[in-house]
């Protein structure tokens, strides 16, 4: 049994590394431009962020995530989870 969403991400990455976990509609239109994130990419990005947060001494603290809609937010959110940091999302208008 998986104990966290980060554990579940690791499991899914092992099963289907190149599978798409998130697809962002850049224009908001189904027929418009899309940007995709695979399980493997998300795991690599989130672990890099989480490792940096831990090394910088931010574990068990909070991080305000000020991102416009997109995949950078997703990677940062998962990175906070991987680094034992409480993510506090806030919508940021561009």
Number of C-alpha atoms within 10 A of each C-alpha: 5 10 7 11 12 18 13 13 20 18 14 17 20 12 11 13 18 14 15 14 17 15 13 15 16 14 10 10 9 10 8 9 11 13 11 14 19 17 21 20 18 25 22 16 17 24 21 16 21 25 18 16 20 16 11 9 11 17 20 12 13 13 17 11 16 13 17 13 15 15 18 13 16 17 22 23 23 23 26 29 20 24 25 18 20 17 17 12 14 11 11 10 8 6
